[in-house]
């Protein structure tokens, strides 16, 4: 019989740099197979020490919504308008967190909107041009977000493409395997 070390659940959760957890993540963090873990976590939700965002997903009170977006649907990564706004590609502020995933979905959680756009599996699982942060937030580079947007909507508009690196875009283009996308990119950005 395996001997489990009793750990303070809340202390271990708050000690972690993560802010959003699946129940399995917490079990791994605690190195436990305790079948009563869900009940213990629900106690911490009732006492206000944790938030139960969705079934099986728990968060610290000051959780990062970007981390939540990456955990709700896996695999997924933040891209599109969210990345554009933070890199001055589009100037109009649009509040939702936008992400790429295996399905189209729009969720409202804690007065925040998370929009997922579906893309082909071969593109979704290719990590090129995606920054895999230690804080569990996977986010597209501006160049990858630009290509995602054009792949999903060839008539997309952009306010400022000057910050994009044409060489990086050219290296990312083969991921999409699309002649239409190649033509549209060449029209918008001068590629060698």
URZI-V242889 format. One record per residue. N is the residue number from 0. RES is the residue in three letters. PHI is phi in degrees with one decimal (NA if undefined). PSI is psi as a letter, one per 40 degrees, with the letter a starting at -180 (999 if undefined). OMEGA is omega in degrees with one decimal (999 if undefined). Layout:
BEGIN
n-><N | N>
res-><RES | RES>
phi-><PHI | PHI>
psi-><PSI | PSI>
omega-><OMEGA | OMEGA>
END
This chain:
BEGIN
n-><0 | 1 | 2 | 3 | 4 | 5 | 6 | 7 | 8 | 9 | 10 | 11 | 12 | 13 | 14 | 15 | 16 | 17 | 18 | 19 | 20 | 21 | 22 | 23 | 24 | 25 | 26 | 27 | 28 | 29 | 30 | 31 | 32 | 33 | 34 | 35 | 36 | 37 | 38 | 39 | 40 | 41 | 42 | 43 | 44 | 45 | 46 | 47 | 48 | 49 | 50 | 51 | 52 | 53 | 54 | 55 | 56 | 57 | 58 | 59 | 60 | 61 | 62 | 63 | 64 | 65 | 66 | 67 | 68 | 69 | 70 | 71 | 72 | 73 | 74 | 75 | 76 | 77 | 78 | 79 | 80 | 81 | 82 | 83 | 84 | 85 | 86 | 87 | 88 | 89 | 90 | 91 | 92 | 93 | 94 | 95 | 96 | 97 | 98 | 99 | 100 | 101 | 102 | 103 | 104 | 105 | 106 | 107 | 108 | 109 | 110 | 111 | 112 | 113 | 114 | 115 | 116 | 117 | 118 | 119 | 120 | 121 | 122 | 123 | 124 | 125 | 126 | 127 | 128 | 129 | 130 | 131 | 132 | 133 | 134 | 135 | 136 | 137 | 138 | 139 | 140 | 141 | 142 | 143 | 144 | 145 | 146 | 147 | 148 | 149 | 150 | 151 | 152 | 153 | 154 | 155 | 156 | 157 | 158 | 159 | 160 | 161 | 162 | 163 | 164 | 165 | 166 | 167 | 168 | 169 | 170 | 171 | 172 | 173 | 174 | 175 | 176 | 177 | 178 | 179 | 180 | 181 | 182 | 183 | 184 | 185 | 186 | 187 | 188 | 189 | 190 | 191>
res-><UNK | UNK | UNK | UNK | UNK | UNK | UNK | UNK | UNK | UNK | UNK | UNK | UNK | UNK | UNK | UNK | UNK | UNK | UNK | UNK | UNK | UNK | UNK | UNK | UNK | UNK | UNK | UNK | UNK | UNK | UNK | UNK | UNK | UNK | UNK | UNK | UNK | UNK | UNK | UNK | UNK | UNK | UNK | UNK | UNK | UNK | UNK | UNK | UNK | UNK | UNK | UNK | UNK | UNK | UNK | UNK | UNK | UNK | UNK | UNK | UNK | UNK | UNK | UNK | UNK | UNK | UNK | UNK | UNK | UNK | UNK | UNK | UNK | UNK | UNK | UNK | UNK | UNK | UNK | UNK | UNK | UNK | UNK | UNK | UNK | UNK | UNK | UNK | UNK | UNK | UNK | UNK | UNK | UNK | UNK | UNK | UNK | UNK | UNK | UNK | UNK | UNK | UNK | UNK | UNK | UNK | UNK | UNK | UNK | UNK | UNK | UNK | UNK | UNK | UNK | UNK | UNK | UNK | UNK | UNK | UNK | UNK | UNK | UNK | UNK | UNK | UNK | UNK | UNK | UNK | UNK | UNK | UNK | UNK | UNK | UNK | UNK | UNK | UNK | UNK | UNK | UNK | UNK | UNK | UNK | UNK | UNK | UNK | UNK | UNK | UNK | UNK | UNK | UNK | UNK | UNK | UNK | UNK | UNK | UNK | UNK | UNK | UNK | UNK | UNK | UNK | UNK | UNK | UNK | UNK | UNK | UNK | UNK | UNK | UNK | UNK | UNK | UNK | UNK | UNK | UNK | UNK | UNK | UNK | UNK | UNK | UNK | UNK | UNK | UNK | UNK | UNK>
phi-><NA | -72.1 | -95.9 | -99.2 | -84.7 | -74.2 | -121.8 | -73.8 | -57.1 | -63.4 | -59.8 | -66.0 | -65.7 | -73.8 | -73.8 | -71.0 | -78.3 | -73.8 | -121.3 | -129.5 | -138.1 | -82.5 | -60.2 | -65.7 | -62.9 | -68.4 | -61.0 | -66.8 | -59.2 | -88.8 | 54.1 | -131.8 | -119.9 | -58.0 | -71.6 | -91.1 | -55.5 | -58.3 | -65.7 | -65.2 | -65.9 | -64.4 | -61.7 | -67.9 | -67.7 | -62.8 | -90.1 | 81.5 | -88.9 | -136.4 | -113.7 | -98.3 | -71.1 | -147.6 | -55.9 | 81.5 | -122.7 | -119.5 | -145.0 | -70.3 | -61.2 | -106.7 | -64.8 | -91.9 | -62.5 | -66.7 | -66.8 | -59.4 | -58.4 | -79.0 | -93.2 | -57.6 | -127.7 | -119.7 | -80.9 | -161.8 | -152.4 | -76.6 | -157.3 | 55.9 | -58.7 | -59.1 | -69.5 | -60.0 | -65.0 | -79.9 | -121.2 | 56.7 | -89.9 | -123.8 | -94.8 | -73.0 | -82.8 | -126.8 | -62.8 | -65.3 | -83.4 | -109.5 | -140.4 | -103.7 | -151.8 | -89.5 | -152.3 | -86.6 | -162.3 | -128.4 | -122.6 | -114.8 | -133.3 | 51.9 | 61.1 | -122.5 | -103.3 | -120.2 | -111.0 | -106.6 | -116.1 | -81.5 | -139.6 | -56.6 | -55.8 | -60.6 | -77.7 | -56.7 | -86.1 | -80.6 | -80.6 | -63.4 | 81.9 | -118.2 | -87.3 | -96.6 | -75.0 | -67.0 | -88.4 | 64.8 | -111.0 | -95.8 | -136.6 | -72.1 | -68.0 | -56.2 | -67.6 | -66.9 | -61.5 | -59.6 | -69.0 | -57.0 | -63.1 | -67.0 | -64.0 | -79.7 | -151.2 | -65.0 | -97.7 | -63.2 | -112.3 | -133.5 | -83.8 | -151.9 | -101.7 | -63.0 | -81.6 | -79.1 | -97.3 | -60.7 | -65.3 | -65.1 | -61.4 | -61.7 | -70.2 | -84.2 | -52.5 | -59.6 | -57.1 | -86.3 | 47.4 | -139.0 | -65.1 | -59.6 | -64.0 | -56.8 | -64.4 | -64.8 | -65.2 | -62.7 | -68.3 | -87.0 | -131.9 | -74.9 | -109.1 | -63.7>
psi-><h | h | h | h | h | h | i | h | d | d | d | d | d | e | d | i | e | i | e | h | i | i | d | d | d | d | d | d | d | e | f | i | f | h | e | e | d | d | d | d | d | d | d | d | d | d | e | e | e | i | h | g | d | i | h | e | h | i | i | i | d | f | i | h | d | d | d | d | d | d | d | d | h | h | i | i | i | h | a | b | d | d | d | d | d | e | e | f | d | h | d | h | h | h | d | i | h | h | i | h | a | e | i | h | i | h | i | h | h | f | f | i | h | h | h | h | h | h | i | i | d | d | d | d | e | h | e | h | e | h | h | g | i | d | f | f | h | h | h | i | i | d | d | d | d | d | d | d | d | d | d | d | g | e | f | i | i | i | d | h | e | d | e | i | h | d | d | d | d | d | d | d | d | d | d | d | f | h | d | d | d | d | d | d | d | d | d | d | h | h | i | 999>
omega-><-178.8 | 178.6 | -179.7 | 176.0 | 179.5 | -179.1 | 174.3 | -174.1 | -176.9 | 179.3 | -178.5 | 179.3 | -177.7 | 175.9 | -178.7 | 175.9 | 175.4 | 176.6 | -179.4 | -174.7 | 163.5 | -179.2 | 178.0 | 177.4 | 179.8 | 177.6 | 177.3 | 179.3 | -178.9 | -175.7 | -175.6 | 171.6 | -177.3 | 179.4 | 178.9 | -178.6 | 178.4 | 178.9 | 178.9 | 178.8 | 177.8 | 174.8 | -179.8 | 174.3 | -179.5 | -179.6 | 174.7 | -179.5 | 176.6 | 173.8 | 173.1 | -173.7 | 176.6 | -178.3 | 177.6 | 179.2 | -177.1 | -178.8 | 170.0 | -178.6 | -179.5 | -175.2 | 178.0 | -179.2 | 177.8 | 177.0 | 176.6 | -179.1 | -178.8 | -177.6 | -176.2 | 177.8 | -178.4 | 3.2 | 173.8 | 175.0 | -179.6 | -176.1 | 172.5 | -171.4 | 179.4 | 179.1 | -179.3 | -178.0 | -178.3 | -179.9 | 176.5 | 175.0 | 171.7 | -175.2 | -179.4 | 179.9 | 176.6 | -169.8 | -173.1 | 167.8 | -179.3 | -175.9 | 175.8 | -179.1 | 179.6 | 179.5 | 173.2 | -179.5 | 173.1 | -177.2 | 173.8 | -179.1 | 179.9 | 179.5 | 174.5 | 177.8 | 173.9 | -180.0 | 176.5 | 174.9 | -178.5 | 176.3 | -179.0 | -176.2 | -177.9 | 178.9 | -176.9 | -173.7 | 178.2 | -174.7 | -178.4 | 179.7 | 177.2 | 178.7 | -179.4 | -175.8 | 177.0 | -179.5 | 175.4 | 175.0 | 177.4 | -174.7 | -179.6 | 169.8 | 178.5 | -179.7 | 178.6 | 178.4 | 177.8 | 179.8 | 175.7 | -176.7 | 179.8 | 178.4 | -178.6 | -178.9 | -174.7 | 179.7 | 179.7 | 177.4 | 179.9 | -179.7 | -173.2 | 179.8 | -176.0 | -177.1 | -179.1 | 179.5 | -176.8 | 179.1 | 177.8 | 178.6 | -179.4 | 178.9 | -178.5 | -174.8 | -178.5 | 179.0 | -172.1 | 176.5 | -175.8 | 177.7 | 178.5 | 178.5 | 178.6 | -178.9 | -179.1 | 179.6 | 178.9 | 177.9 | -176.5 | -174.9 | 178.2 | 177.2 | -179.5 | 999>
END
